[in-house]
Amino acid sequence: MRKSDWRDFHEKYHSTSYLRKIDRSHAPLRLMISEEASKVGKSILDVGCLSCIDYPIHQNSNLDYTGVDVAPKFLAHAKKLYPGIDARLGDILDLPFHDLSFDTAYSKDVVEMLPPGEWKQAVKELWRVSRKLMMIAFCEPPWDAPTNHSITRRGKLICWVNRYNKPDFVEYLKALPCLVSLEVREPIKSLTGRDLALYIVRKKNG
Ligand SMILES: C[S@@+](CC[C@H](N)C(=O)[O-])C[C@H]1O[C@@H](n2cnc3c(N)ncnc32)[C@H](O)[C@@H]1O
């Protein structure tokens, strides 16, 4: 699979209701993200937002929501479900926003699905546009595999699913400019028993 194919993957292979049915299984993690964001400010950016599944949760938390995704089909669906929503086309590797545009920028279940080698640029972009808080959530968390930079497997379908080398990932986060703290919450159990993880990274600009 070539790199560029991944950007079309969800658009090509999933229906617009993708992940909506199993939304509840990741609810504890989704709620945690919203709760942390509402502690630091009002604006929140959701990168790789799909059809903006998290939007109602953030609305409940009184947050000003912006979603970004590379898949136009899901953005169109989000706009149908939530008229007036700010949902835009964009790539996590080159986000269409100025520096420090959002109190919180986060991405859930996206970074581990980028082609190997691209995660650093994704982190860099999330960090650049966030003012106070960056969160990265994983359904395939980085793991302690010191000899491997990434383990890639093809799931039932043909997309990338990477398990990144955890020490490398943590080291990269700790070296980010203006970092205040890094907190790793794991495992966070999904309602189906899957181990999820949330990396919470705080920034000095706050
Ligand atoms: C597994 S889904 C996760 C959706 C959502 N964050 C959630 O947890 O419900 C991955 C999403 O990332 C998007 N995506 C993939 N590559 C991307 C990229 N380079 N930039 C932005 N979004 C991307 C896909 O289109 C898809 O919507």
The ligand as an SDF file (V2000), in Angstrom:
LIG
                    3D

 27 29  0  0  0  0  0  0  0  0999 V2000
   -9.9130    5.4660   12.9920 C   0  0  0  0  0  0  0  0  0  0  0  0
  -10.6200    6.9870   12.4530 S   0  0  0  0  0  0  0  0  0  0  0  0
  -10.7560    7.8480   14.0130 C   0  0  0  0  0  0  0  0  0  0  0  0
  -11.8960    8.8430   14.0070 C   0  0  0  0  0  0  0  0  0  0  0  0
  -12.1530    9.6450   15.2700 C   0  0  0  0  0  0  0  0  0  0  0  0
  -10.9890   10.4080   15.7020 N   0  0  0  0  0  0  0  0  0  0  0  0
  -12.6610    8.7760   16.3780 C   0  0  0  0  0  0  0  0  0  0  0  0
  -11.8690    8.3210   17.2090 O   0  0  0  0  0  0  0  0  0  0  0  0
  -13.8770    8.5550   16.4150 O   0  0  0  0  0  0  0  0  0  0  0  0
   -9.2360    7.8060   11.6710 C   0  0  0  0  0  0  0  0  0  0  0  0
   -9.5980    9.1310   11.0270 C   0  0  0  0  0  0  0  0  0  0  0  0
   -8.4030    9.8180   10.6780 O   0  0  0  0  0  0  0  0  0  0  0  0
   -8.5610   10.4050    9.3870 C   0  0  0  0  0  0  0  0  0  0  0  0
   -7.2150   10.6020    8.8180 N   0  0  0  0  0  0  0  0  0  0  0  0
   -6.3750    9.7010    8.2750 C   0  0  0  0  0  0  0  0  0  0  0  0
   -5.2400   10.2710    7.8550 N   0  0  0  0  0  0  0  0  0  0  0  0
   -5.3500   11.5830    8.1620 C   0  0  0  0  0  0  0  0  0  0  0  0
   -4.5040   12.7100    7.9720 C   0  0  0  0  0  0  0  0  0  0  0  0
   -3.3090   12.5800    7.3820 N   0  0  0  0  0  0  0  0  0  0  0  0
   -4.9470   13.9120    8.4090 N   0  0  0  0  0  0  0  0  0  0  0  0
   -6.1690   14.0610    8.9890 C   0  0  0  0  0  0  0  0  0  0  0  0
   -7.0150   13.0300    9.1910 N   0  0  0  0  0  0  0  0  0  0  0  0
   -6.6170   11.8070    8.7810 C   0  0  0  0  0  0  0  0  0  0  0  0
   -9.4140    9.4020    8.6440 C   0  0  0  0  0  0  0  0  0  0  0  0
  -10.0340    9.9640    7.5020 O   0  0  0  0  0  0  0  0  0  0  0  0
  -10.3990    9.0060    9.7460 C   0  0  0  0  0  0  0  0  0  0  0  0
  -11.4910    9.8590    9.7780 O   0  0  0  0  0  0  0  0  0  0  0  0
  1  2  1  0
  2  3  1  0
  2 10  1  0
  3  4  1  0
  4  5  1  0
  5  6  1  0
  5  7  1  0
  7  8  2  0
  7  9  1  0
 10 11  1  0
 11 12  1  0
 11 26  1  0
 12 13  1  0
 13 14  1  0
 13 24  1  0
 14 15  1  0
 14 23  1  0
 15 16  2  0
 16 17  1  0
 17 18  1  0
 17 23  2  0
 18 19  1  0
 18 20  2  0
 20 21  1  0
 21 22  2  0
 22 23  1  0
 24 25  1  0
 24 26  1  0
 26 27  1  0
M  CHG  2   2   1   9  -1
M  END
$$$$
